[in-house]
Amino acid sequence: MSPMHDEHKIQFEHFFETSRDLLCVLSGEGRLIRTNETFRSTLGYTESSLVGAELTRLVHPDEAAPLSAFLRPREEGDASLKLDAGFLHRDLSYRTLLFSFRRVAGDTKVYGAGLEVEAQEPVDEWERRRDLLQKMQATGRVGGWDVDCTTGRQFWTEETYRIHEVPIGFNPNVDNGISFYAPEHQSIITEAFGACVGEGKPYDLELQIVTAKGRRLWVRTAGTAVMENGKVTRVIGAFQDIDDFKRRENEVEEKLAIIAQQRSEIHALSVPVIQVWDDVLALPVVGGLDEARASEITTRLLDAVVSTRARFAILDLTGVEAVDAGTAERLSGILRAIQLLGAEGLVTGIRPAVAQTFTCLATGFAGARTLSNLREAIKVCMRGSARRIDTRQGPVEKLPRVR
């Protein structure tokens, strides 16, 4: 054998073993003589298990007839067969293979080459899935988009066209896509999209657009970079109409703000500091007095004493039916705080049950004067103010303590 012949033999052997097609050689009776690696790996068999096996036994019984007929003894001459059939895998499932078999005159062997046919859905099944996807998009008001970073061209799904209120034939690109955003939001989306293209940063924003018909809509837009060889080549994303949700959310926020304002106003009414004279404040206490409310009363009353430069602060307890030891202690604390600011505290409208509780406290009313009602306390304060004016040339007369 010549060196040239040996070289060709080596090349064809390499081709047989490395081919991505399923290759096999059959005896004249249809038994496998040789198979390549692709044949064995596709069907899951070892080489030893295939040698001598009848190929027709691997073909689905309902589809083996053409191959059986091709392999029957016949007159000498070239012959070929194309077979599209299921071939038995080692796991007992069937793989659809497209095979070409050929017999050459003067050669008793049969040569086969095949490839695996990928399962393809029928056209009507594909259309059904497409219609389902479109209905899902319309129901959720979610569209999709895809930007080619090289050309700047943009692809929109049908729902994205509908949200923008443009015809399907509209030709979108990056520039006119951004132009749909409300003027105050165009810089935001421009910066986010630029960072996605330049640095691969994803974004998810809630912004407003102005549709082709001039309607303002709240939308949620999200973009994700597609990288190839370390470079952003495409940006794909979702585009959702959230206008109804956003408007309801804004209505809820407005109502919560109103509730908060009303709560603040009600709270202010629950601690009504009243200026009854130039330097006289009165604070009617109604209902219970827990620690939080006592703290609020103290803060508001002391702020009023400072801001008005009041000399007298009257705590009117007419609306308090009874107090416990904790409440009594808090009231005493308010009176002591008033005294620390240089003002005089007075207590009015004390009910018997309240007085009884205070007698049990060592501090009592912290040295504050007590009067029967608010009217009497105001009179005392007014007299005290008048005396202060009359005695500017001498010492201020100390007010008599009312028992």
C-alpha positions, 0 to 999 in steps of 0.5 A, a space after each residue: 500500500 502506498 504512503 498516499 493511500 495510508 494517509 487517505 485512510 487515516 483522514 477518513 477514519 478521523 472523519 468517521 469518528 468525529 463527525 456530528 452526524 450519526 454514521 453506521 455501516 451495515 452488513 448486507 443482512 442489515 446487521 450493524 458492523 460499525 457505528 461512530 461516537 455520535 451514533 452511540 451517544 445519541 442512542 445511549 448504547 456501547 459499541 460492543 452492544 451494537 455490533 451484530 445487532 439488527 438495525 431494524 430492531 432499533 426502529 419503531 415497529 410502525 416505521 421499520 417496513 421501508 428499511 426492511 424492504 430496502 435490506 432484502 436481497 435484490 439485484 446488484 446496483 446502486 440503491 438509496 433510502 431516506 428514512 424519517 423514523 423513531 429509533 429506540 434509545 437505551 432508556 426505551 424512549 424513541 428519538 426521531 432520526 432522519 437517515 439516508 442509507 446507500 448501497 453501492 454496486 460491487 459492495 455488499 455493505 450498506 452505509 448510513 448517515 443520519 441526524 437527530 430531528 429537533 421536535 418542532 411544534 406545529 404551526 397551529 400550536 405556535 400560533 396558540 402560544 403566541 395568542 396566549 402570550 398576547 392575551 397575557 400581556 393585554 390582561 397584565 398591561 405588560 409589554 416588552 422591548 429590545 434595543 440593539 445597541 449597535 444600530 440603535 433600533 428598537 423592537 416593541 411587542 404589541 402591548 407596548 405599542 398599545 400602551 404608547 397608543 401608536 399603530 403597530 407600524 410605528 418604527 421605534 428607536 431609542 430617541 423617539 422612545 425616550 421622547 414619549 416620557 414626560 418632560 420632567 422624567 426624560 432626564 431620569 430615563 436617559 441617565 438610567 438607560 445610559 448606565 445600562 448600556 455603558 455599565 450594564 446596570 439594570 434599572 426598574 423605574 416608575 415614571 410618566 409618559 405622554 402617549 401619542 394621543 396626549 394622555 399622561 400615564 404612569 408606567 413601570 419600565 425595567 431594563 437589563 443588559 445582555 453581555 457578549 464578550 464583556 460588552 453590552 450588545 442589547 438591552 431588553 426590558 419590560 414596559 407596564 401600564 400601572 396608571 390605575 394602580 398609581 392613581 389609587 396609590 396616590 389617592 390612598 396617600 392623600 387620604 392618609 395625609 388628611 387623616 394625619 392632619 386630622 389626627 394632629 388637629 384632634 390631638 391639639 384640641 385634646 391639649 387646648 392651651 388657652 390664653 385668657 389674659 395677657 399673662 394668664 394661661 388656662 389648660 382644661 384637662 378632660 378625661 384620662 391622663 396617661 404618660 404620653 398625654 401627660 408628656 404632651 400637656 407638659 410640652 405644650 404648656 411649657 412652650 406656651 408659658 415661654 412664648 407668651 411670658 405668662 406669669 400664671 398657668 391654670 390647670 382646670 380639672 373640672 372634666 376629670 372624674 377620678 385619678 389614680 396615683 400615677 395620674 396624680 403624680 404626673 399632674 404634680 410633675 406638670 405643676 413643678 415644671 411650671 414653677 421652674 420656668 418662674 410662673 405660678 401654677 393654679 389648680 381648679 375644679 378638683 372633685 372629691 375623689 381627685 382630692 382624696 387621691 392627692 392627699 395620699 401623695 407626699 408632694 400633693 399639688 407641689 405647692 400650687 394654689 387650689 381654687 373652686 373653679 376657673 372663674 375664681 382662678 382668673 379673678 385671682 390672676 387678674 388681681 395679681 397682675 393689677 397689683 404688679 402694675 400698681 407697685 412698680 415703685 416698690 416690691 411686688 406684693 405676694 398673693 395670699 394663698 387660697 385655701 
